[in-house]
Amino acid sequence: MYKVIIERECGCIRRENMAMESSFTDKDDALIEASELARKMNDDLCGKHQFGVRQEGEDFLITMQMRG
Ligand SMILES: [Zn+2]
């Protein structure tokens, strides 16, 4: 089981009521979903945070950094 996990929750994520975690049986599906999610979050959320993807074992973490 491969998991996509939003590592840290900022106010926008809470407002959007996004799922913090989802599971996939296929690794590629999980990776695609994680990249899509990070891209969407960068486009749609406040713009104050920068989201990326980091793989950790079987998990793909959506990481969050403050933008400059
Ligand atoms: Zn935010």
N, CA, C, O and the ligand as a Tripos MOL2 file, in Angstrom:
@<TRIPOS>MOLECULE
protein
  273   271    69     0     0
PROTEIN
NO_CHARGES

@<TRIPOS>ATOM
      1 N           0.8330   -1.2060    0.0000 N.3       1 MET1
      2 CA          0.0000    0.0000    0.0000 C.3       1 MET1
      3 C           0.8670    1.2560    0.0000 C.2       1 MET1
      4 O           1.7350    1.4110    0.8600 O.2       1 MET1
      5 N           0.6390    2.1430   -0.9510 N.am      2 TYR2
      6 CA          1.3960    3.3890   -1.0110 C.3       2 TYR2
      7 C           0.4930    4.5300   -0.5700 C.2       2 TYR2
      8 O          -0.6620    4.6290   -0.9850 O.2       2 TYR2
      9 N           1.0410    5.3790    0.2720 N.am      3 LYS3
     10 CA          0.2050    6.4460    0.8170 C.3       3 LYS3
     11 C           0.6790    7.8190    0.3660 C.2       3 LYS3
     12 O           1.8750    8.0850    0.2540 O.2       3 LYS3
     13 N          -0.2970    8.6770    0.1110 N.am      4 VAL4
     14 CA         -0.0050   10.0820   -0.1350 C.3       4 VAL4
     15 C          -0.4700   10.8420    1.1030 C.2       4 VAL4
     16 O          -1.6480   10.8050    1.4620 O.2       4 VAL4
     17 N           0.4570   11.5250    1.7450 N.am      5 ILE5
     18 CA          0.1580   12.1620    3.0230 C.3       5 ILE5
     19 C           0.5130   13.6470    2.9710 C.2       5 ILE5
     20 O           1.6200   14.0210    2.5850 O.2       5 ILE5
     21 N          -0.4300   14.4700    3.3590 N.am      6 ILE6
     22 CA         -0.1230   15.8950    3.4970 C.3       6 ILE6
     23 C           0.5580   16.0830    4.8420 C.2       6 ILE6
     24 O          -0.0400   15.9100    5.9040 O.2       6 ILE6
     25 N           1.8450   16.4480    4.7530 N.am      7 GLU7
     26 CA          2.6950   16.4490    5.9370 C.3       7 GLU7
     27 C           2.2950   17.5150    6.9470 C.2       7 GLU7
     28 O           2.2180   17.2540    8.1480 O.2       7 GLU7
     29 N           2.0420   18.7120    6.4450 N.am      8 ARG8
     30 CA          1.6550   19.7950    7.3410 C.3       8 ARG8
     31 C           0.4410   20.4900    6.7870 C.2       8 ARG8
     32 O           0.2790   20.6500    5.5770 O.2       8 ARG8
     33 N          -0.4130   20.9000    7.7110 N.am      9 GLU9
     34 CA         -1.6880   21.4710    7.3340 C.3       9 GLU9
     35 C          -1.6500   22.9800    7.5670 C.2       9 GLU9
     36 O          -1.4660   23.4240    8.7000 O.2       9 GLU9
     37 N          -1.8170   23.7520    6.5330 N.am     10 CYS10
     38 CA         -1.9240   25.1930    6.7510 C.3      10 CYS10
     39 C          -3.3980   25.5710    6.7210 C.2      10 CYS10
     40 O          -4.2490   24.7350    6.4180 O.2      10 CYS10
     41 N          -3.6970   26.8160    7.0310 N.am     11 GLY11
     42 CA         -5.0840   27.2550    7.1190 C.3      11 GLY11
     43 C          -5.8940   26.9580    5.8760 C.2      11 GLY11
     44 O          -7.0690   26.5990    5.9640 O.2      11 GLY11
     45 N          -5.2630   27.1080    4.7040 N.am     12 CYS12
     46 CA         -5.9970   26.8960    3.4480 C.3      12 CYS12
     47 C          -6.4450   25.4470    3.3200 C.2      12 CYS12
     48 O          -7.5540   25.1670    2.8650 O.2      12 CYS12
     49 N          -5.5820   24.5390    3.7220 N.am     13 ILE13
     50 CA         -5.9220   23.1240    3.5960 C.3      13 ILE13
     51 C          -7.1170   22.8130    4.4850 C.2      13 ILE13
     52 O          -8.0210   22.0720    4.1000 O.2      13 ILE13
     53 N          -7.1030   23.3920    5.6800 N.am     14 ARG14
     54 CA         -8.2180   23.1850    6.5920 C.3      14 ARG14
     55 C          -9.5060   23.7500    5.9890 C.2      14 ARG14
     56 O         -10.5600   23.1180    6.0580 O.2      14 ARG14
     57 N          -9.4120   24.9380    5.4010 N.am     15 ARG15
     58 CA        -10.5980   25.5610    4.8010 C.3      15 ARG15
     59 C         -11.1420   24.7390    3.6450 C.2      15 ARG15
     60 O         -12.3550   24.6370    3.4630 O.2      15 ARG15
     61 N         -10.2430   24.1530    2.8650 N.am     16 GLU16
     62 CA        -10.6650   23.3800    1.6940 C.3      16 GLU16
     63 C         -11.1980   22.0110    2.0810 C.2      16 GLU16
     64 O         -11.7540   21.2950    1.2480 O.2      16 GLU16
     65 N         -11.0270   21.6510    3.3460 N.am     17 ASN17
     66 CA        -11.4650   20.3430    3.8180 C.3      17 ASN17
     67 C         -10.8380   19.1990    3.0300 C.2      17 ASN17
     68 O         -11.5140   18.2310    2.6820 O.2      17 ASN17
     69 N          -9.5510   19.3170    2.7520 N.am     18 MET18
     70 CA         -8.8860   18.3040    1.9380 C.3      18 MET18
     71 C          -8.5850   17.0630    2.7670 C.2      18 MET18
     72 O          -8.3880   17.1400    3.9790 O.2      18 MET18
     73 N          -8.5540   15.9210    2.0940 N.am     19 ALA19
     74 CA         -8.1760   14.6850    2.7700 C.3      19 ALA19
     75 C          -6.6810   14.7250    3.0580 C.2      19 ALA19
     76 O          -5.8870   15.0420    2.1720 O.2      19 ALA19
     77 N          -6.2980   14.4130    4.2700 N.am     20 MET20
     78 CA         -4.8940   14.4850    4.6520 C.3      20 MET20
     79 C          -4.1240   13.2560    4.1960 C.2      20 MET20
     80 O          -2.8940   13.2770    4.1390 O.2      20 MET20
     81 N          -4.8230   12.2110    3.8790 N.am     21 GLU21
     82 CA         -4.1470   10.9710    3.5560 C.3      21 GLU21
     83 C          -4.9820   10.1450    2.6020 C.2      21 GLU21
     84 O          -6.1960   10.0330    2.7740 O.2      21 GLU21
     85 N          -4.3370    9.5600    1.5840 N.am     22 SER22
     86 CA         -5.0460    8.6150    0.7270 C.3      22 SER22
     87 C          -4.0990    7.4730    0.3840 C.2      22 SER22
     88 O          -2.8810    7.6510    0.3770 O.2      22 SER22
     89 N          -4.6590    6.3020    0.1000 N.am     23 SER23
     90 CA         -3.8480    5.1110   -0.1450 C.3      23 SER23
     91 C          -4.0330    4.5800   -1.5480 C.2      23 SER23
     92 O          -5.1200    4.6710   -2.1190 O.2      23 SER23
     93 N          -2.9790    4.0280   -2.0980 N.am     24 PHE24
     94 CA         -3.0070    3.4680   -3.4440 C.3      24 PHE24
     95 C          -2.2930    2.1210   -3.4310 C.2      24 PHE24
     96 O          -1.3270    1.9260   -2.6920 O.2      24 PHE24
     97 N          -2.7770    1.1970   -4.2550 N.am     25 THR25
     98 CA         -2.0910   -0.0840   -4.3400 C.3      25 THR25
     99 C          -0.9310   -0.0140   -5.3160 C.2      25 THR25
    100 O           0.0090   -0.8060   -5.2400 O.2      25 THR25
    101 N          -1.0050    0.9440   -6.2350 N.am     26 ASP26
    102 CA          0.0280    1.0650   -7.2460 C.3      26 ASP26
    103 C           0.9380    2.2570   -6.9620 C.2      26 ASP26
    104 O           0.4620    3.3640   -6.7120 O.2      26 ASP26
    105 N           2.2340    2.0250   -7.0010 N.am     27 LYS27
    106 CA          3.1950    3.0750   -6.6640 C.3      27 LYS27
    107 C           3.1180    4.2530   -7.6330 C.2      27 LYS27
    108 O           3.1900    5.4100   -7.2190 O.2      27 LYS27
    109 N           2.9710    3.9510   -8.9260 N.am     28 ASP28
    110 CA          2.9100    5.0220   -9.9180 C.3      28 ASP28
    111 C           1.6760    5.8890   -9.7140 C.2      28 ASP28
    112 O           1.7300    7.1120   -9.8470 O.2      28 ASP28
    113 N           0.5400    5.2240   -9.3810 N.am     29 ASP29
    114 CA         -0.6790    5.9850   -9.1080 C.3      29 ASP29
    115 C          -0.4610    6.9510   -7.9610 C.2      29 ASP29
    116 O          -0.8820    8.1070   -8.0140 O.2      29 ASP29
    117 N           0.2050    6.4610   -6.9180 N.am     30 ALA30
    118 CA          0.4540    7.3030   -5.7490 C.3      30 ALA30
    119 C           1.3390    8.4800   -6.1150 C.2      30 ALA30
    120 O           1.0880    9.6070   -5.6880 O.2      30 ALA30
    121 N           2.3760    8.2240   -6.9030 N.am     31 LEU31
    122 CA          3.2880    9.2900   -7.3020 C.3      31 LEU31
    123 C           2.5840   10.3350   -8.1650 C.2      31 LEU31
    124 O           2.7580   11.5390   -7.9770 O.2      31 LEU31
    125 N           1.7850    9.8440   -9.1170 N.am     32 ILE32
    126 CA          1.0420   10.7620   -9.9910 C.3      32 ILE32
    127 C           0.0810   11.6090   -9.1750 C.2      32 ILE32
    128 O          -0.0060   12.8230   -9.3620 O.2      32 ILE32
    129 N          -0.6400   10.9590   -8.2700 N.am     33 GLU33
    130 CA         -1.5940   11.6720   -7.4270 C.3      33 GLU33
    131 C          -0.8770   12.7200   -6.5640 C.2      33 GLU33
    132 O          -1.3600   13.8420   -6.4160 O.2      33 GLU33
    133 N           0.2640   12.3490   -6.0040 N.am     34 ALA34
    134 CA          1.0120   13.2680   -5.1460 C.3      34 ALA34
    135 C           1.4700   14.4930   -5.9410 C.2      34 ALA34
    136 O           1.3610   15.6230   -5.4650 O.2      34 ALA34
    137 N           1.9830   14.2640   -7.1520 N.am     35 SER35
    138 CA          2.4550   15.3940   -7.9660 C.3      35 SER35
    139 C           1.3110   16.3070   -8.3710 C.2      35 SER35
    140 O           1.4240   17.5320   -8.3220 O.2      35 SER35
    141 N           0.1890   15.6770   -8.7770 N.am     36 GLU36
    142 CA         -1.0030   16.4210   -9.1480 C.3      36 GLU36
    143 C          -1.4840   17.2960   -7.9920 C.2      36 GLU36
    144 O          -1.8020   18.4730   -8.1610 O.2      36 GLU36
    145 N          -1.5250   16.6800   -6.8250 N.am     37 LEU37
    146 CA         -2.0190   17.3400   -5.6260 C.3      37 LEU37
    147 C          -1.1370   18.5460   -5.2870 C.2      37 LEU37
    148 O          -1.6380   19.6340   -5.0020 O.2      37 LEU37
    149 N           0.1720   18.3370   -5.3210 N.am     38 ALA38
    150 CA          1.1000   19.4220   -5.0000 C.3      38 ALA38
    151 C           0.9360   20.5610   -6.0080 C.2      38 ALA38
    152 O           0.9500   21.7350   -5.6400 O.2      38 ALA38
    153 N           0.7800   20.2000   -7.2810 N.am     39 ARG39
    154 CA          0.6250   21.2110   -8.3240 C.3      39 ARG39
    155 C          -0.6520   22.0170   -8.0890 C.2      39 ARG39
    156 O          -0.6530   23.2470   -8.1490 O.2      39 ARG39
    157 N          -1.7370   21.2880   -7.8190 N.am     40 LYS40
    158 CA         -3.0290   21.9310   -7.5910 C.3      40 LYS40
    159 C          -2.9680   22.8500   -6.3780 C.2      40 LYS40
    160 O          -3.5000   23.9600   -6.3930 O.2      40 LYS40
    161 N          -2.3090   22.3660   -5.3260 N.am     41 MET41
    162 CA         -2.2180   23.1610   -4.1040 C.3      41 MET41
    163 C          -1.4030   24.4350   -4.3590 C.2      41 MET41
    164 O          -1.7400   25.5000   -3.8420 O.2      41 MET41
    165 N          -0.3480   24.3280   -5.1430 N.am     42 ASN42
    166 CA          0.4360   25.5170   -5.4750 C.3      42 ASN42
    167 C          -0.3860   26.5060   -6.2840 C.2      42 ASN42
    168 O          -0.2370   27.7180   -6.1300 O.2      42 ASN42
    169 N          -1.2590   25.9860   -7.1520 N.am     43 ASP43
    170 CA         -2.0860   26.8510   -7.9930 C.3      43 ASP43
    171 C          -3.2610   27.4570   -7.2360 C.2      43 ASP43
    172 O          -3.5660   28.6380   -7.3980 O.2      43 ASP43
    173 N          -3.9240   26.6430   -6.4060 N.am     44 ASP44
    174 CA         -5.2230   27.0350   -5.8680 C.3      44 ASP44
    175 C          -5.1820   27.6370   -4.4730 C.2      44 ASP44
    176 O          -6.0780   28.4020   -4.1140 O.2      44 ASP44
    177 N          -4.1940   27.3220   -3.6950 N.am     45 LEU45
    178 CA         -4.2050   27.7900   -2.3100 C.3      45 LEU45
    179 C          -3.6210   29.1910   -2.2030 C.2      45 LEU45
    180 O          -3.4350   29.8700   -3.2130 O.2      45 LEU45
    181 N          -3.3350   29.6180   -0.9900 N.am     46 CYS46
    182 CA         -3.0460   31.0350   -0.7260 C.3      46 CYS46
    183 C          -1.8580   31.6020   -1.4840 C.2      46 CYS46
    184 O          -1.7780   32.8160   -1.6760 O.2      46 CYS46
    185 N          -0.9330   30.7560   -1.9180 N.am     47 GLY47
    186 CA          0.2470   31.2670   -2.5860 C.3      47 GLY47
    187 C           1.3570   31.6300   -1.6060 C.2      47 GLY47
    188 O           2.4650   31.9700   -2.0220 O.2      47 GLY47
    189 N           1.0720   31.5610   -0.3170 N.am     48 LYS48
    190 CA          2.1000   31.8570    0.6800 C.3      48 LYS48
    191 C           2.9560   30.6340    0.9420 C.2      48 LYS48
    192 O           4.0630   30.7340    1.4720 O.2      48 LYS48
    193 N           2.4410   29.4990    0.5710 N.am     49 HIS49
    194 CA          3.1600   28.2620    0.8280 C.3      49 HIS49
    195 C           3.5450   27.5940   -0.4740 C.2      49 HIS49
    196 O           2.8660   27.7090   -1.4940 O.2      49 HIS49
    197 N           4.6660   26.8880   -0.3990 N.am     50 GLN50
    198 CA          5.1590   26.1780   -1.5700 C.3      50 GLN50
    199 C           5.0830   24.6800   -1.2440 C.2      50 GLN50
    200 O           5.6390   24.2290   -0.2420 O.2      50 GLN50
    201 N           4.4000   23.9240   -2.0890 N.am     51 PHE51
    202 CA          4.2260   22.5030   -1.8200 C.3      51 PHE51
    203 C           5.0880   21.6750   -2.7580 C.2      51 PHE51
    204 O           5.2650   22.0190   -3.9260 O.2      51 PHE51
    205 N           5.6140   20.5940   -2.2380 N.am     52 GLY52
    206 CA          6.4400   19.7010   -3.0270 C.3      52 GLY52
    207 C           6.1690   18.2560   -2.6180 C.2      52 GLY52
    208 O           5.3570   17.9960   -1.7310 O.2      52 GLY52
    209 N           6.8510   17.3260   -3.2680 N.am     53 VAL53
    210 CA          6.6490   15.9170   -2.9640 C.3      53 VAL53
    211 C           7.9670   15.3000   -2.5110 C.2      53 VAL53
    212 O           9.0060   15.5020   -3.1390 O.2      53 VAL53
    213 N           7.9160   14.5690   -1.4450 N.am     54 ARG54
    214 CA          9.0880   13.8440   -0.9820 C.3      54 ARG54
    215 C           8.7120   12.3900   -0.7310 C.2      54 ARG54
    216 O           7.7240   12.1050   -0.0540 O.2      54 ARG54
    217 N           9.5020   11.4720   -1.2790 N.am     55 GLN55
    218 CA          9.2130   10.0550   -1.0660 C.3      55 GLN55
    219 C           9.9260    9.5710    0.1870 C.2      55 GLN55
    220 O          11.0990    9.8700    0.4110 O.2      55 GLN55
    221 N           9.1990    8.8240    0.9910 N.am     56 GLU56
    222 CA          9.7940    8.2430    2.1780 C.3      56 GLU56
    223 C           9.3110    6.8100    2.2870 C.2      56 GLU56
    224 O           8.1920    6.5530    2.7310 O.2      56 GLU56
    225 N          10.1670    5.8730    1.8780 N.am     57 GLY57
    226 CA          9.7380    4.4770    1.8550 C.3      57 GLY57
    227 C           8.5820    4.3200    0.8910 C.2      57 GLY57
    228 O           8.7100    4.6450   -0.2890 O.2      57 GLY57
    229 N           7.4460    3.8210    1.3800 N.am     58 GLU58
    230 CA          6.2830    3.6290    0.5280 C.3      58 GLU58
    231 C           5.3460    4.8270    0.5760 C.2      58 GLU58
    232 O           4.2570    4.7910    0.0020 O.2      58 GLU58
    233 N           5.7570    5.8690    1.2440 N.am     59 ASP59
    234 CA          4.8880    7.0300    1.3750 C.3      59 ASP59
    235 C           5.3890    8.1850    0.5300 C.2      59 ASP59
    236 O           6.5900    8.3830    0.3510 O.2      59 ASP59
    237 N           4.4380    8.9350    0.0220 N.am     60 PHE60
    238 CA          4.7710   10.1770   -0.6580 C.3      60 PHE60
    239 C           4.2280   11.3170    0.1830 C.2      60 PHE60
    240 O           3.0170   11.4620    0.3550 O.2      60 PHE60
    241 N           5.1460   12.1260    0.7060 N.am     61 LEU61
    242 CA          4.7200   13.2130    1.5770 C.3      61 LEU61
    243 C           4.5970   14.5000    0.7700 C.2      61 LEU61
    244 O           5.4770   14.8480   -0.0170 O.2      61 LEU61
    245 N           3.4930   15.1930    0.9840 N.am     62 ILE62
    246 CA          3.3520   16.5370    0.4210 C.3      62 ILE62
    247 C           3.9790   17.4900    1.4350 C.2      62 ILE62
    248 O           3.4540   17.6760    2.5330 O.2      62 ILE62
    249 N           5.0920   18.0830    1.0600 N.am     63 THR63
    250 CA          5.8000   18.9520    1.9860 C.3      63 THR63
    251 C           5.3420   20.3960    1.8040 C.2      63 THR63
    252 O           4.8470   20.7760    0.7420 O.2      63 THR63
    253 N           5.5120   21.1760    2.8340 N.am     64 MET64
    254 CA          5.0910   22.5690    2.7850 C.3      64 MET64
    255 C           6.2000   23.4670    3.2950 C.2      64 MET64
    256 O           6.7890   23.2150    4.3460 O.2      64 MET64
    257 N           6.4790   24.5190    2.5370 N.am     65 GLN65
    258 CA          7.4440   25.5210    2.9690 C.3      65 GLN65
    259 C           6.8180   26.8790    2.8070 C.2      65 GLN65
    260 O           5.9880   27.0930    1.9240 O.2      65 GLN65
    261 N           7.2150   27.7920    3.6570 N.am     66 MET66
    262 CA          6.7810   29.1770    3.4590 C.3      66 MET66
    263 C           7.5160   29.7160    2.2450 C.2      66 MET66
    264 O           8.7020   29.4470    2.0540 O.2      66 MET66
    265 N           6.8120   30.4700    1.4340 N.am     67 ARG67
    266 CA          7.4390   31.1180    0.2940 C.3      67 ARG67
    267 C           8.0760   32.4110    0.7890 C.2      67 ARG67
    268 O           7.4500   33.1640    1.5350 O.2      67 ARG67
    269 N           9.2830   32.6700    0.3900 N.am     68 GLY68
    270 CA         10.0910   33.8270    0.7610 C.3      68 GLY68
    271 C           9.4550   34.9410    1.4820 C.2      68 GLY68
    272 O          10.1190   35.9260    1.8040 O.2      68 GLY68
    273 ZN         -1.6470   28.4420    2.9190 Zn       69 ZN69
@<TRIPOS>BOND
     1     1     2 1
     2     2     3 1
     3     3     4 2
     4     3     5 am
     5     5     6 1
     6     6     7 1
     7     7     8 2
     8     7     9 am
     9     9    10 1
    10    10    11 1
    11    11    12 2
    12    11    13 am
    13    13    14 1
    14    14    15 1
    15    15    16 2
    16    15    17 am
    17    17    18 1
    18    18    19 1
    19    19    20 2
    20    19    21 am
    21    21    22 1
    22    22    23 1
    23    23    24 2
    24    23    25 am
    25    25    26 1
    26    26    27 1
    27    27    28 2
    28    27    29 am
    29    29    30 1
    30    30    31 1
    31    31    32 2
    32    31    33 am
    33    33    34 1
    34    34    35 1
    35    35    36 2
    36    35    37 am
    37    37    38 1
    38    38    39 1
    39    39    40 2
    40    39    41 am
    41    41    42 1
    42    42    43 1
    43    43    44 2
    44    43    45 am
    45    45    46 1
    46    46    47 1
    47    47    48 2
    48    47    49 am
    49    49    50 1
    50    50    51 1
    51    51    52 2
    52    51    53 am
    53    53    54 1
    54    54    55 1
    55    55    56 2
    56    55    57 am
    57    57    58 1
    58    58    59 1
    59    59    60 2
    60    59    61 am
    61    61    62 1
    62    62    63 1
    63    63    64 2
    64    63    65 am
    65    65    66 1
    66    66    67 1
    67    67    68 2
    68    67    69 am
    69    69    70 1
    70    70    71 1
    71    71    72 2
    72    71    73 am
    73    73    74 1
    74    74    75 1
    75    75    76 2
    76    75    77 am
    77    77    78 1
    78    78    79 1
    79    79    80 2
    80    79    81 am
    81    81    82 1
    82    82    83 1
    83    83    84 2
    84    83    85 am
    85    85    86 1
    86    86    87 1
    87    87    88 2
    88    87    89 am
    89    89    90 1
    90    90    91 1
    91    91    92 2
    92    91    93 am
    93    93    94 1
    94    94    95 1
    95    95    96 2
    96    95    97 am
    97    97    98 1
    98    98    99 1
    99    99   100 2
   100    99   101 am
   101   101   102 1
   102   102   103 1
   103   103   104 2
   104   103   105 am
   105   105   106 1
   106   106   107 1
   107   107   108 2
   108   107   109 am
   109   109   110 1
   110   110   111 1
   111   111   112 2
   112   111   113 am
   113   113   114 1
   114   114   115 1
   115   115   116 2
   116   115   117 am
   117   117   118 1
   118   118   119 1
   119   119   120 2
   120   119   121 am
   121   121   122 1
   122   122   123 1
   123   123   124 2
   124   123   125 am
   125   125   126 1
   126   126   127 1
   127   127   128 2
   128   127   129 am
   129   129   130 1
   130   130   131 1
   131   131   132 2
   132   131   133 am
   133   133   134 1
   134   134   135 1
   135   135   136 2
   136   135   137 am
   137   137   138 1
   138   138   139 1
   139   139   140 2
   140   139   141 am
   141   141   142 1
   142   142   143 1
   143   143   144 2
   144   143   145 am
   145   145   146 1
   146   146   147 1
   147   147   148 2
   148   147   149 am
   149   149   150 1
   150   150   151 1
   151   151   152 2
   152   151   153 am
   153   153   154 1
   154   154   155 1
   155   155   156 2
   156   155   157 am
   157   157   158 1
   158   158   159 1
   159   159   160 2
   160   159   161 am
   161   161   162 1
   162   162   163 1
   163   163   164 2
   164   163   165 am
   165   165   166 1
   166   166   167 1
   167   167   168 2
   168   167   169 am
   169   169   170 1
   170   170   171 1
   171   171   172 2
   172   171   173 am
   173   173   174 1
   174   174   175 1
   175   175   176 2
   176   175   177 am
   177   177   178 1
   178   178   179 1
   179   179   180 2
   180   179   181 am
   181   181   182 1
   182   182   183 1
   183   183   184 2
   184   183   185 am
   185   185   186 1
   186   186   187 1
   187   187   188 2
   188   187   189 am
   189   189   190 1
   190   190   191 1
   191   191   192 2
   192   191   193 am
   193   193   194 1
   194   194   195 1
   195   195   196 2
   196   195   197 am
   197   197   198 1
   198   198   199 1
   199   199   200 2
   200   199   201 am
   201   201   202 1
   202   202   203 1
   203   203   204 2
   204   203   205 am
   205   205   206 1
   206   206   207 1
   207   207   208 2
   208   207   209 am
   209   209   210 1
   210   210   211 1
   211   211   212 2
   212   211   213 am
   213   213   214 1
   214   214   215 1
   215   215   216 2
   216   215   217 am
   217   217   218 1
   218   218   219 1
   219   219   220 2
   220   219   221 am
   221   221   222 1
   222   222   223 1
   223   223   224 2
   224   223   225 am
   225   225   226 1
   226   226   227 1
   227   227   228 2
   228   227   229 am
   229   229   230 1
   230   230   231 1
   231   231   232 2
   232   231   233 am
   233   233   234 1
   234   234   235 1
   235   235   236 2
   236   235   237 am
   237   237   238 1
   238   238   239 1
   239   239   240 2
   240   239   241 am
   241   241   242 1
   242   242   243 1
   243   243   244 2
   244   243   245 am
   245   245   246 1
   246   246   247 1
   247   247   248 2
   248   247   249 am
   249   249   250 1
   250   250   251 1
   251   251   252 2
   252   251   253 am
   253   253   254 1
   254   254   255 1
   255   255   256 2
   256   255   257 am
   257   257   258 1
   258   258   259 1
   259   259   260 2
   260   259   261 am
   261   261   262 1
   262   262   263 1
   263   263   264 2
   264   263   265 am
   265   265   266 1
   266   266   267 1
   267   267   268 2
   268   267   269 am
   269   269   270 1
   270   270   271 1
   271   271   272 2
@<TRIPOS>SUBSTRUCTURE
     1 MET1         2 RESIDUE 1 A MET
     2 TYR2         6 RESIDUE 1 A TYR
     3 LYS3        10 RESIDUE 1 A LYS
     4 VAL4        14 RESIDUE 1 A VAL
     5 ILE5        18 RESIDUE 1 A ILE
     6 ILE6        22 RESIDUE 1 A ILE
     7 GLU7        26 RESIDUE 1 A GLU
     8 ARG8        30 RESIDUE 1 A ARG
     9 GLU9        34 RESIDUE 1 A GLU
    10 CYS10       38 RESIDUE 1 A CYS
    11 GLY11       42 RESIDUE 1 A GLY
    12 CYS12       46 RESIDUE 1 A CYS
    13 ILE13       50 RESIDUE 1 A ILE
    14 ARG14       54 RESIDUE 1 A ARG
    15 ARG15       58 RESIDUE 1 A ARG
    16 GLU16       62 RESIDUE 1 A GLU
    17 ASN17       66 RESIDUE 1 A ASN
    18 MET18       70 RESIDUE 1 A MET
    19 ALA19       74 RESIDUE 1 A ALA
    20 MET20       78 RESIDUE 1 A MET
    21 GLU21       82 RESIDUE 1 A GLU
    22 SER22       86 RESIDUE 1 A SER
    23 SER23       90 RESIDUE 1 A SER
    24 PHE24       94 RESIDUE 1 A PHE
    25 THR25       98 RESIDUE 1 A THR
    26 ASP26      102 RESIDUE 1 A ASP
    27 LYS27      106 RESIDUE 1 A LYS
    28 ASP28      110 RESIDUE 1 A ASP
    29 ASP29      114 RESIDUE 1 A ASP
    30 ALA30      118 RESIDUE 1 A ALA
    31 LEU31      122 RESIDUE 1 A LEU
    32 ILE32      126 RESIDUE 1 A ILE
    33 GLU33      130 RESIDUE 1 A GLU
    34 ALA34      134 RESIDUE 1 A ALA
    35 SER35      138 RESIDUE 1 A SER
    36 GLU36      142 RESIDUE 1 A GLU
    37 LEU37      146 RESIDUE 1 A LEU
    38 ALA38      150 RESIDUE 1 A ALA
    39 ARG39      154 RESIDUE 1 A ARG
    40 LYS40      158 RESIDUE 1 A LYS
    41 MET41      162 RESIDUE 1 A MET
    42 ASN42      166 RESIDUE 1 A ASN
    43 ASP43      170 RESIDUE 1 A ASP
    44 ASP44      174 RESIDUE 1 A ASP
    45 LEU45      178 RESIDUE 1 A LEU
    46 CYS46      182 RESIDUE 1 A CYS
    47 GLY47      186 RESIDUE 1 A GLY
    48 LYS48      190 RESIDUE 1 A LYS
    49 HIS49      194 RESIDUE 1 A HIS
    50 GLN50      198 RESIDUE 1 A GLN
    51 PHE51      202 RESIDUE 1 A PHE
    52 GLY52      206 RESIDUE 1 A GLY
    53 VAL53      210 RESIDUE 1 A VAL
    54 ARG54      214 RESIDUE 1 A ARG
    55 GLN55      218 RESIDUE 1 A GLN
    56 GLU56      222 RESIDUE 1 A GLU
    57 GLY57      226 RESIDUE 1 A GLY
    58 GLU58      230 RESIDUE 1 A GLU
    59 ASP59      234 RESIDUE 1 A ASP
    60 PHE60      238 RESIDUE 1 A PHE
    61 LEU61      242 RESIDUE 1 A LEU
    62 ILE62      246 RESIDUE 1 A ILE
    63 THR63      250 RESIDUE 1 A THR
    64 MET64      254 RESIDUE 1 A MET
    65 GLN65      258 RESIDUE 1 A GLN
    66 MET66      262 RESIDUE 1 A MET
    67 ARG67      266 RESIDUE 1 A ARG
    68 GLY68      270 RESIDUE 1 A GLY
    69 ZN69       273 GROUP 0 **** ****
